[in-house]
Amino acid sequence: MNIQIRELEPADFELGFLETLAELAPVNLAAGAAREVFAARRAAGIRTFVAVDGARVVGTTSLVVEPKFIHGGALCGHIEDVAVHADYKKRSFGATLVRHATTAAREAGCYKVILSCFERLIPFYEGCGFRRHDVGMRIDV
């Protein structure tokens, strides 16, 4: 198996990206609508990485870089939407994607990288070098 990590490309919407992302949560977008979301995200500077096996997308994560008002305007990286296709779980692809996004954040000049996760995923992220910090809160609007 020759897995490559690279930036998401428009053609990936027909190569398993949406199915892979659906492992995380319902996507509810057709490929055309997903391309529009992708264009808006890219214009906003959001980077999406994919793990590719041949021509098939088997994993993904995104990196949002936020300029802070605190810390002298320093940058904070947010890792979002880590997903691996069911056929490829337990093969370290998620960890590889998280490390790739963390490296991209470091290269962008971020002073920290944060993420939110479910309690059951804490051991996975600790294995990627993250530690518990703060409490995550949410309100659906």
Solvent accessible surface area in square Angstrom, and as a share of the most:
residue,aa,sasa,rsa
1,M,144,0.64
2,N,109,0.56
3,I,39,0.20
4,Q,108,0.48
5,I,40,0.20
6,R,66,0.24
7,E,72,0.32
8,L,9,0.04
9,E,80,0.36
10,P,59,0.37
11,A,59,0.46
12,D,1,0.00
13,F,11,0.04
14,E,109,0.49
15,L,64,0.32
16,G,15,0.14
17,F,14,0.06
18,L,23,0.12
19,E,102,0.46
20,T,0,0.00
21,L,36,0.18
22,A,52,0.40
23,E,72,0.32
24,L,77,0.39
25,A,52,0.40
26,P,111,0.70
27,V,33,0.19
28,N,138,0.71
29,L,72,0.36
30,A,75,0.58
31,A,26,0.20
32,G,42,0.40
33,A,41,0.32
34,A,4,0.03
35,R,82,0.30
36,E,130,0.58
37,V,67,0.39
38,F,16,0.07
39,A,59,0.46
40,A,66,0.51
41,R,65,0.24
42,R,138,0.51
43,A,95,0.73
44,A,75,0.58
45,G,46,0.45
46,I,37,0.19
47,R,90,0.33
48,T,8,0.05
49,F,1,0.00
50,V,0,0.00
51,A,0,0.00
52,V,6,0.04
53,D,33,0.17
54,G,66,0.63
55,A,69,0.54
56,R,90,0.33
57,V,0,0.00
58,V,0,0.00
59,G,0,0.00
60,T,2,0.01
61,T,0,0.00
62,S,3,0.02
63,L,1,0.00
64,V,45,0.26
65,V,45,0.26
66,E,59,0.27
67,P,96,0.60
68,K,45,0.19
69,F,209,0.87
70,I,106,0.54
71,H,115,0.51
72,G,85,0.82
73,G,38,0.36
74,A,31,0.24
75,L,50,0.25
76,C,0,0.00
77,G,0,0.00
78,H,42,0.19
79,I,4,0.02
80,E,80,0.36
81,D,58,0.30
82,V,25,0.14
83,A,6,0.05
84,V,15,0.09
85,H,30,0.13
86,A,56,0.44
87,D,83,0.43
88,Y,18,0.07
89,K,94,0.40
90,K,201,0.85
91,R,108,0.40
92,S,74,0.48
93,F,25,0.11
94,G,8,0.08
95,A,15,0.12
96,T,47,0.27
97,L,0,0.00
98,V,0,0.00
99,R,121,0.44
100,H,63,0.28
101,A,0,0.00
102,T,29,0.17
103,T,57,0.33
104,A,7,0.05
105,A,0,0.00
106,R,156,0.57
107,E,139,0.62
108,A,47,0.37
109,G,50,0.48
110,C,18,0.11
111,Y,90,0.34
112,K,76,0.32
113,V,30,0.17
114,I,63,0.32
115,L,41,0.21
116,S,103,0.66
117,C,53,0.32
118,F,131,0.55
119,E,120,0.54
120,R,178,0.65
121,L,53,0.27
122,I,25,0.13
123,P,92,0.58
124,F,71,0.30
125,Y,18,0.07
126,E,86,0.39
127,G,66,0.64
128,C,24,0.14
129,G,68,0.65
130,F,41,0.17
131,R,180,0.66
132,R,154,0.56
133,H,115,0.52
134,D,119,0.62
135,V,122,0.70
136,G,67,0.65
137,M,170,0.76
138,R,204,0.74
139,I,144,0.73
140,D,106,0.55
141,V,177,1.02
